[in-house]
Amino acid sequence: MIPLAPKIMTILQKYMLEPHTAISATTALRDLAIDGLDLPMIVLDIEDEFEVQIAYCDETDQTLTVGRLIALVAVGLAAKREQAMRPAARRPKRTWMSTGADR
């Protein structure tokens, strides 16, 4: 597993009814005895921990595995790194009270 897996598993264990249950990449979130209402909170905790946006929707929570969740975070981190490497777009400076007539 990739290095961010232990942090994600720690977050998952906070919400599990049996936190000492073995977790692997192929474990489905529905098999972790997590209340379905906690899934959005888990996603928010993970987004806060790694400062990324996760492409998550309620329809996928029945098929979402721990490995897929880790992959979603990895994609978010890669997008964040790519965004940081791009130069900022320069916009033309306009006057404060621009009416758009100069366009």
GISULDA-V915888 format. One record per residue. SS is DSSP state (@ for helix, = for strand, . for the rest). OMEGA is omega as a letter, one per 30 degrees, with the letter a starting at -180 (* if undefined). D_CENTER is the distance of its C-alpha to the mean C-alpha in Angstrom with 2 decimals. Layout:
ss=(SS:SS)
omega=(OMEGA:OMEGA)
d_center=(D_CENTER:D_CENTER)
This chain:
ss=(.:.:.:.:@:@:@:@:@:@:@:@:@:@:@:.:.:.:.:.:.:.:.:.:.:.:.:=:@:@:@:@:.:.:.:@:@:@:@:@:@:@:@:@:@:@:@:@:@:@:.:.:.:.:.:.:.:@:@:@:.:.:.:.:=:@:@:@:@:@:@:@:@:@:@:@:@:@:@:@:@:@:@:@:@:.:.:.:.:.:.:.:.:.:.:.:.:.:.:.:.:.:.)
omega=(a:a:a:l:a:l:l:l:l:l:l:a:l:a:a:l:l:a:a:l:l:l:l:a:a:l:l:l:a:l:a:a:l:l:a:l:l:a:l:l:l:l:l:l:l:l:l:a:a:l:l:l:l:l:a:l:a:a:a:a:l:a:a:l:l:l:l:l:l:l:l:l:l:l:l:l:l:l:l:l:l:l:a:a:l:l:l:l:l:l:l:a:l:l:a:a:a:l:a:a:a:a:*)
d_center=(17.02:15.17:15.24:11.74:12.70:14.92:12.52:10.17:13.53:14.84:12.29:13.13:16.76:16.85:16.54:18.74:22.37:23.53:21.36:23.65:23.03:22.32:18.86:18.54:16.26:18.21:17.96:16.77:14.89:17.98:20.16:18.77:20.68:17.82:18.83:17.21:17.03:14.80:11.93:10.61:11.25:9.42:6.09:7.40:8.60:5.74:4.46:8.23:8.95:7.44:7.85:5.30:4.48:2.95:6.61:7.62:11.24:13.70:15.94:13.93:13.53:17.01:16.41:12.96:13.71:12.38:12.83:10.95:7.83:8.57:9.30:6.17:4.77:8.37:8.53:6.26:8.53:11.45:11.20:11.15:14.14:15.84:15.72:17.21:19.92:21.12:24.05:23.87:25.75:29.05:30.29:33.98:35.13:36.75:39.00:37.72:39.69:39.01:40.32:39.05:42.70:42.17:39.88)
